[in-house]
Amino acid sequence: MPTALLIAASIVALRPSHGADAAAVVASAKPSIVAIGTFSRLQNPQFRFAGSGFVAGNGRQIVTSAHVLPILDPARNEVLAIAIPLGQQSRVYEARPQTINRDADLAVLESSGPAMPALAIAGVDEAQEGNEVLLLGFPIGGALGLFPAVHRGIIAAITPMISPASTSSALKASQLTVMRGDPITLLQLDATTFPGNSGGPVIDTGTGRVVGVVNLGLAKGNRESAIQYPSGISYAIPVRYLLPLLPLR
């Protein structure tokens, strides 16, 4: 075989298979994905879905978005709960808020259930523009059943946490203040998410570590519009804001 062909063959053999990497990451991560919601024996269904979450820390810490946490109804004896998917069934455990950072839209809950496999959390600066990522959670909530689904994309940009404006003149004074100060940054993702994905992990395909927490999807209109016409642009909170909320590892 000519030398040039030998070199080309070596390059092909050494090139990693991203499909295989992604499948392995998903298989490893799925046992750590949980649903966040409320539980009451007085309602049907007894568990009501609110958002996604994942296991971290010592295996009993559950990470999610702060905006996912539901308002409990004392008249129904509702409690905050997590549901662990088990095929057609799910196991539900009461949970309580441990630490919440509403500025960064992050919450860490403590589950009353047994310890579960915890996802590895990336370092502060591991999230890089262009990296391929996987998003796991429950799109459209309980409508599709509690089966963790995967979305794939890349980190398209790292941007300050402000609402997009159509023109510079439409920027509010509060937004300009945030931009001039030390704003919380977001991971802008070239990936589609749906209502229900909030609180789920964003995992770097190459390392298998969590680099962010799904925060929102860019959409025009109401919740139904987001389901029917997803924009393909989503946002996540980088783990640099999560690390101080977790117990020492």
Secondary structure as the mmCIF struct_conf table of DSSP 4:
data_model
#
loop_
_struct_conf.conf_type_id
_struct_conf.id
_struct_conf.beg_label_comp_id
_struct_conf.beg_label_asym_id
_struct_conf.beg_label_seq_id
_struct_conf.end_label_comp_id
_struct_conf.end_label_asym_id
_struct_conf.end_label_seq_id
HELX_RH_AL_P HELX_RH_AL_P1 THR A 3 LEU A 14
BEND BEND1 ARG A 15 ARG A 15
HELX_RH_AL_P HELX_RH_AL_P2 HIS A 18 ALA A 29
HELX_RH_3T_P HELX_RH_3T_P1 LYS A 30 SER A 32
STRN STRN1 ILE A 33 PHE A 39
TURN_TY1_P TURN_TY1_P1 ARG A 41 LEU A 42
BEND BEND2 GLN A 43 GLN A 46
STRN STRN2 PHE A 47 ALA A 56
TURN_TY1_P TURN_TY1_P2 GLY A 57 ARG A 60
STRN STRN3 GLN A 61 THR A 64
HELX_RH_3T_P HELX_RH_3T_P2 ALA A 66 VAL A 68
HELX_LH_PP_P HELX_LH_PP_P1 LEU A 69 LEU A 72
HELX_RH_3T_P HELX_RH_3T_P3 PRO A 74 ARG A 76
TURN_TY1_P TURN_TY1_P3 ASN A 77 ASN A 77
STRN STRN4 VAL A 79 LEU A 86
TURN_TY1_P TURN_TY1_P4 GLY A 87 GLN A 88
STRN STRN5 GLN A 89 ASN A 101
TURN_TY1_P TURN_TY1_P5 ARG A 102 ASP A 105
STRN STRN6 LEU A 106 SER A 111
BEND BEND3 SER A 112 GLY A 113
HELX_LH_PP_P HELX_LH_PP_P2 PRO A 117 ALA A 120
STRN STRN7 ILE A 121 ILE A 121
HELX_LH_PP_P HELX_LH_PP_P3 ALA A 122 GLY A 123
TURN_TY1_P TURN_TY1_P6 VAL A 124 ASP A 125
TURN_TY1_P TURN_TY1_P7 GLU A 129 GLY A 130
STRN STRN8 GLU A 132 GLY A 137
TURN_TY1_P TURN_TY1_P8 PRO A 139 ILE A 140
HELX_RH_3T_P HELX_RH_3T_P4 GLY A 141 LEU A 144
BEND BEND4 LEU A 146 LEU A 146
STRN STRN9 ALA A 149 PRO A 160
BEND BEND5 MET A 161 MET A 161
BEND BEND6 SER A 166 THR A 167
HELX_RH_3T_P HELX_RH_3T_P5 SER A 168 ALA A 170
HELX_RH_AL_P HELX_RH_AL_P3 ALA A 173 ARG A 180
BEND BEND7 GLY A 181 GLY A 181
HELX_LH_PP_P HELX_LH_PP_P4 PRO A 183 ILE A 184
STRN STRN10 THR A 185 ASP A 190
BEND BEND8 ALA A 191 ALA A 191
TURN_TY1_P TURN_TY1_P9 PRO A 195 GLY A 196
TURN_TY1_P TURN_TY1_P10 SER A 198 GLY A 199
STRN STRN11 PRO A 201 ASP A 204
TURN_TY1_P TURN_TY1_P11 THR A 205 THR A 207
STRN STRN12 VAL A 210 GLY A 217
BEND BEND9 LYS A 220 ASN A 222
HELX_RH_AL_P HELX_RH_AL_P4 ARG A 223 GLN A 228
BEND BEND10 TYR A 229 TYR A 229
BEND BEND11 GLY A 232 GLY A 232
STRN STRN13 SER A 234 PRO A 238
HELX_RH_3T_P HELX_RH_3T_P6 VAL A 239 TYR A 241
TURN_TY1_P TURN_TY1_P12 LEU A 242 LEU A 242
HELX_RH_3T_P HELX_RH_3T_P7 LEU A 243 LEU A 245
BEND BEND12 LEU A 246 LEU A 246
HELX_LH_PP_P HELX_LH_PP_P5 PRO A 247 LEU A 248
#
